[in-house]
Amino acid sequence: MSRIFVTGGSGRLGRSVVAGLAQAGHEVVSVDRDAVPAGQLPPGVVQETADLLAPKEALRLLRESRPDAVIHLAAIAVPFSAPEDVIFATNTRLAFAVISAATELGVPKIITASSPTVLGYGSPAGWLPSSFPLDERTPPKPWNAYALSKLIAEQTVQMFAAAQGERIRYAAFRPCFVISPEEWEGAPTQQGHTLAERLADPALSAPALFNYVDARDVADFLDLLLRKMTDIPNGETFFVGAADALATAPLAELMPRFLPGSEDISAGLTGTSPAFSIAKAQELLGWQPRRSWRTELTSRHTLNKEASTLVTAGGGSKETP
């Protein structure tokens, strides 16, 4: 059993990560500015409320906790949800504060969350990749403060990995559009729509290129990554997504409608193929997502009822990714 320090443990992804790691047998220290009600904490979880941007606060908590690993999730999680300078300063300072403090104390394993948005899709100036599916070799082209801050978080772990050699192991991961367990039951997603609405109207999922991932699958990925970090190259970055697309039609048909000029490069996205490849995580770690909207949503008999209503009404609107 390991002692794992998780920042942002009260967030939509953090709650599932904390619960999943605790269920896997780890002792978890969950750190956030906002507390989860004590009755909702899984067994084996210690909760700390703190502002990690306060001087030396990350260092203090880490010294007291003495973890075997750090998973940094805390950040402003939605693009354009605050002024651009606030998003950039908050996210980059948080990442550096946590990663540098953990490094100073010699925590053996350090992981930071990034985002697929580092690739730059949705740019108002236009964006078209050289090929699909997108993977870790696709050049990043961030066009907003959120995406840039996430790319800098990746570069921060790579910088420390270059300085520390093999003494400390680092990694970054890019979780796709996170679906928390309650959202399968009909709670609104991060952008305010239900999953049934997103499936009924492709325009709602198109800004994110139809990507998604169950938060519990992210927890499983992180548990596996922690166990395999000493066996893979240091400072690696991984896409973490579902094995299919959040769409009822093949992306080879949908992508050209929402991404002009993509007819040829998206032609191979047939069947249920997603736009983002998870092959690296599968090959290096042996990770495989276990959940899909086809099992998690349709098993609750909500998709057909809500989707048919929306299709009949012709509802739906575009969102900012």
Number of C-alpha atoms within 10 A of each C-alpha: 9 15 20 25 27 27 28 26 30 25 20 18 23 26 23 22 29 30 21 23 24 24 14 13 14 18 21 28 24 25 26 22 15 15 17 17 9 10 7 9 18 16 13 17 19 15 21 17 16 16 14 23 16 10 10 13 16 23 20 12 18 19 15 9 15 16 23 18 22 26 25 24 25 25 23 18 16 14 16 15 11 12 10 14 10 15 24 22 13 17 24 21 17 24 26 16 20 25 25 18 20 25 23 11 13 17 20 18 23 28 26 25 21 27 24 27 24 24 22 20 21 19 15 8 6 10 16 15 15 11 15 19 17 18 18 18 6 14 13 16 16 20 17 17 21 31 24 24 25 26 24 20 25 26 15 21 27 19 14 17 21 13 11 15 12 13 14 20 26 33 24 26 22 22 24 24 25 22 21 22 17 11 19 23 15 18 14 17 18 15 14 11 18 19 26 23 24 24 22 25 21 23 19 22 25 24 18 20 26 24 24 24 25 27 25 25 25 25 23 19 24 20 18 15 23 22 13 13 22 15 11 13 12 20 23 19 22 24 22 32 29 28 22 23 25 29 23 15 14 20 25 22 15 21 22 16 15 14 18 11 13 20 15 11 17 22 16 16 19 13 14 16 19 26 26 24 21 22 18 17 20 15 10 15 18 13 19 18 19 13 17 18 22 13 11 15 19 14 11 12 11 15 22 14 10 17 19 14 14 18 14 9 9 11 12 16 12 12 14 12 18
